[in-house]
Each structure stands twice: as structure tokens, then as C-alpha cells.
Amino acid sequence: MRGFSTRAIHGNISLRDPKGSLRTPIYDSVAFEHASSDSLRLTFEGKKLAYAYSRIANPTVSDFEQRLQLISGGIGVLAVSSGMAAISNTILALAGAGSNIVTSKHLFGNTLSLLDKTLRPWGLEVRYVDTDDPEQVAGAIDAKTSAVFIESITNPQLDVPDCRKISEITAAHQVPLVVDNTLLTPYLFNCGEHGVNIEILSSTKYISGGATSVGGVIIEHGNFDWQQAPRLQERAAKQGQMALLAALRQEVYRNVGACLAPHNAYLQSLGLETMSLRIEKSCANTMALAAYLEKQSLVQGVNYPGLASSPYHDLAAQQFGGRFGGVLTFDLARREECFAFTDALQLVRRATNINDNKTLIIHPASTIFSEYPEVDKLAMGVRPNMLRLSVGIEDYEDLIDDLEEGFKAL
Ligand SMILES: Cc1ncc(COP(=O)(O)O)c(C=O)c1O
């Protein structure tokens, strides 16, 4: 098999553009004309692979999906309008009123809010466990469990769940394991090889490259028997391993309407081509900044799985092959110091995103998690004196110079 970067750059090399364009064009059209009524009928019935309407499928989006399939090892991919759309569509397809999802309170803030505030009132039970103790996952699963949902590195707590152990538990209970792999991407973490059934990505982050566009991806790894999923049993009898993606494309995703715009798919395919280079640089920069921050007397603690001081270091090294992503957090004395530090920075931008080419800083407790009371924030691992740094691909010496300005302001 060709290497990761080659697959990301060339996509499906046998699908050449009829006009010889080396870039897949942006098919910015809502509808696609057919030569006959019968052709439209067959397309609607799913018996002919053709395009009809861009909310359901679009050639530029398909090109992006194929590249993702080639680099992830999945058997099918659905690209959607955002990372949140990828998560919500997946849960809507798997779960329902009366069922439960087993997850952790250490998750991206909007994902917690989706589960707790948006889906719980519709009758979904959300069971929180400490994923550091996989036995808690086993204890929370019952006959009504529709999925176990975790992040491969949690944002912003930077916990690293043991995916192999958790997948052994979910496989034994015949419950699908859904993993949000946004902070690592398939370049750093091969979900399929670790027993993950459904991989979710916010392609807004590392994939888009330079934060050009919002997008999300759902990857089917083809290793779950959907006959075991109550909502998909009927489809599984006909569509086998493609039952979940079929339920999404022919029902949930089609009806919810969270489609990826063709222009954004184009930008994200472009970003994907340079992703491996950018990830290498951002991981190396993050290690350098983590080591620098650890030596600063005004820093109370640095949290990064790449540091030997992290309780997750050995597991992360083994699961992710020696690179640890581009996000770290560090604690100063109080929230006031966090604000003063952040406001003194010139190069590092105050913004809420991760894995941009630019280095970004944010105080999660007063922003992403501001909708929660203090006690809940602490349970979610979001301390009032914690800053999150998403490290870009600049020259790290310039980043350190800028952080020095932050310390001078304290
Ligand atoms: C781990 C994780 N998952 C999902 C999302 C949501 O992605 P999007 O902003 O593309 O909806 C984010 C956004 O920061 C994230 O960090």
C-alpha cells in the first residue's frame, strides 16, 4: 500500500478528471440532471450510483470522502458540515429515547452540551464514567446501551483512554465504540487497528489546514455487526457492514441536512494534502513549548501526554507512535494571571480553535465551558487557572519569545 501522504495527496488515482484538471473541481451545483426518468428513479432507489441533489451527495464532497477512506483504512466515509454534525448525526442514527450512551465528563464542551442539554430531553440517558478505569465502562453498559463514546485525546483535559482495552470491553458486550479522533487524526492514531468501530473527526482542525473551513467526518471501520444495534437490525440484514452509513445517508443525515458545502470540501481536500507535514511540525513545536513551560517558575503544572511527567505518557507513546498532538494546557496561579498572561501576547492569538497553522491560546473555563457552574467545570477537568495552547507550525523560538512577554506581564 502507498504511504499516508501519497494517499492523502492523490486520492483515488484511477478517477481522473475528464478535462484533465489535477484538482477535483468544485461542483457548486445543487441539483444534477439525468438523461431519463428511469435514471432518476434508480438513483433515488439507491440502485444507481449517481448524483441527484447536493444535500445527499456531491462529487467534490465524494472526492474528499474517498481521500479520507484511503488514509483511515475505513470501509466507508460520510463528510458532514462540522465536527458537531458528525457527532450528532452518529448518535441520532445509533441511539433513541430509552437507550443510553456511556461516556466520560472529560470531553469537548459542546459535545457534553449536545448530550446533556440537547439529547437528554429527547429521552437519551447519558452515563458518565471515568475512562481511566475501563472496568467502569464495562459496569455502565447494559442491554439499553446504544454506544460508548470517547475522545482519543480529550479536549481540553488531554486524557488518553486505553482504546484497545475499552474496545475489548465494547466488543464483548456487542456495543459500538465511537471515538472522536479529532486531536490526532488517522495520521497519528489508527482507530481501526485499536478496535474502534466508528471514528469521528472535526475536519475543521488539522485537516482543513489553516482553519479555512468548518467540516466533519464519520468513518466506518467495518468491524461491528450492526445486527447487534437495535436501531439498525433491519438495515443490517440487507446492507451488512454499511448499515450505519446507509441509515445516515438515506435517512438521518439526509433529513437533518447537515451537508458539507462543496467549496469547503475542496478546501479540506487541499488541506489534507499537507496535513502530515503540518502535524509533524506542530507536534515537534508542542514538545518544545511543553518542555519550556515546565521550566517556568510561574507555571504550576503543564499537561501534555508527550511529557514524561504525564500519567498518560507511556500509553500515549504506545498508542500514537511517539507523537502526541498539538494541544497542551498549563496552569498559572489564578484566573487573573491567565487573563494578564494571555493579553500580553502578540504572536500567539486569542482564539477558540485548535490545530490551526497559527498558535492559539484560550482560557477554557470562561469561554468554551462558561455555560457550566464552577462545580461542574471541575468535574469536567476544567480548572479556573488553566490555559489551553494549541501549537501551530511557526518557528518555535518566536513562540517562546512571545510567551516570555506573557510571563513578564505577571
Ligand atoms: C474534540 C472535538 N470534537 C469536536 C469538535 C467540534 O468540531 P466543529 O467545531 O468542527 O463542529 C471540536 C471542536 O473544537 C473538538 O475539539
The ligand as an SDF file (V2000), in Angstrom:
LIG
                    3D

 16 16  0  0  0  0  0  0  0  0999 V2000
  -12.5690   17.0430   20.1010 C   0  0  0  0  0  0  0  0  0  0  0  0
  -13.5210   17.8870   19.3170 C   0  0  0  0  0  0  0  0  0  0  0  0
  -14.5910   17.3150   18.7600 N   0  0  0  0  0  0  0  0  0  0  0  0
  -15.4900   18.0190   18.0480 C   0  0  0  0  0  0  0  0  0  0  0  0
  -15.3440   19.3690   17.8820 C   0  0  0  0  0  0  0  0  0  0  0  0
  -16.3740   20.1190   17.1020 C   0  0  0  0  0  0  0  0  0  0  0  0
  -15.9050   20.4150   15.8280 O   0  0  0  0  0  0  0  0  0  0  0  0
  -16.5670   21.5480   14.9010 P   0  0  0  0  0  0  0  0  0  0  0  0
  -16.1830   22.8550   15.5030 O   0  0  0  0  0  0  0  0  0  0  0  0
  -15.9860   21.2790   13.5640 O   0  0  0  0  0  0  0  0  0  0  0  0
  -18.0440   21.3450   14.9570 O   0  0  0  0  0  0  0  0  0  0  0  0
  -14.2450   20.0170   18.4370 C   0  0  0  0  0  0  0  0  0  0  0  0
  -14.0710   21.4780   18.2650 C   0  0  0  0  0  0  0  0  0  0  0  0
  -13.2120   22.0880   18.8640 O   0  0  0  0  0  0  0  0  0  0  0  0
  -13.3060   19.2630   19.1800 C   0  0  0  0  0  0  0  0  0  0  0  0
  -12.2430   19.8170   19.7500 O   0  0  0  0  0  0  0  0  0  0  0  0
  1  2  1  0
  2  3  1  0
  2 15  2  0
  3  4  2  0
  4  5  1  0
  5  6  1  0
  5 12  2  0
  6  7  1  0
  7  8  1  0
  8  9  2  0
  8 10  1  0
  8 11  1  0
 12 13  1  0
 12 15  1  0
 13 14  2  0
 15 16  1  0
M  END
$$$$
